[in-house]
Amino acid sequence: MAVLFNNCRCRDHAGLYGAGAFYDRGVVGVQADMPDEPGTLARVQFGTWVRSEQLPMATAATTAPYAAFFNVNGHFKQRSVI
């Protein structure tokens, strides 16, 4: 099963958490904020990098599988993981 992680803030996960880190989330609340303060608890995903893509929003909104991150009007849904 493929999982898409949205890193729209371009966080340097490896720089923050060490080699192999590619994504992080706070641990409080249903849609926890990004852990921006030093010492804040975070869920950090580690693994082997597979690929990264950058597309213009208009293209991504109509291209599978990235279209799942956009609503019917082409606006970003603010989801972090799909």
C-alpha positions in Angstrom: 0.0 0.0 0.0 1.4 3.4 -1.0 1.1 6.3 1.5 1.7 9.9 0.4 3.2 12.4 2.8 2.7 16.1 2.2 5.9 18.1 3.0 4.6 21.4 1.7 6.6 23.3 4.4 9.8 21.7 3.0 11.0 20.6 6.5 14.5 19.2 6.6 13.5 16.0 8.5 17.0 14.4 8.3 18.6 17.6 9.6 16.1 17.7 12.5 15.9 14.0 13.5 18.9 12.2 11.9 19.6 10.1 8.8 16.6 8.3 7.4 13.9 10.7 8.8 11.5 11.8 6.2 8.3 13.0 8.0 7.1 14.3 11.4 3.9 15.1 13.1 3.0 16.4 16.6 1.4 13.9 19.0 -1.4 16.0 20.5 -4.9 16.3 18.8 -6.5 14.7 15.8 -4.7 17.0 13.4 -1.7 17.8 15.5 0.5 20.8 14.4 4.0 20.5 13.2 6.5 20.1 16.2 8.2 23.5 15.8 9.5 24.0 19.4 12.7 22.1 20.5 11.8 19.3 22.9 8.3 19.0 21.5 7.1 15.3 21.2 6.8 14.2 17.6 6.0 11.1 15.6 8.9 10.7 13.2 8.8 8.4 10.2 12.1 6.8 9.2 12.8 4.8 6.1 14.5 4.6 2.7 13.8 7.4 0.3 11.9 6.2 -2.7 11.1 9.3 -4.7 10.0 13.0 -4.5 8.0 15.0 -7.0 7.3 18.7 -7.3 4.3 19.7 -9.5 2.5 23.0 -10.1 -0.7 23.0 -8.0 -2.9 23.1 -11.1 -1.2 20.0 -12.5 -1.2 18.1 -9.2 -4.9 18.8 -8.6 -5.7 16.8 -11.7 -3.0 14.1 -11.6 -3.5 10.8 -9.7 -2.6 10.1 -7.0 -1.9 13.8 -6.0 -5.5 14.9 -6.8 -6.6 13.4 -3.4 -4.8 16.4 -1.7 -7.2 18.9 -3.5 -10.9 19.6 -3.3 -13.2 19.9 -6.3 -12.3 23.6 -6.7 -8.6 22.8 -6.9 -7.8 24.2 -3.4 -5.4 22.4 -1.2 -7.2 20.3 1.5 -4.4 20.7 4.1 -4.1 17.0 4.6 -0.8 15.7 5.7 -1.1 12.0 4.9 -3.2 10.2 2.4 
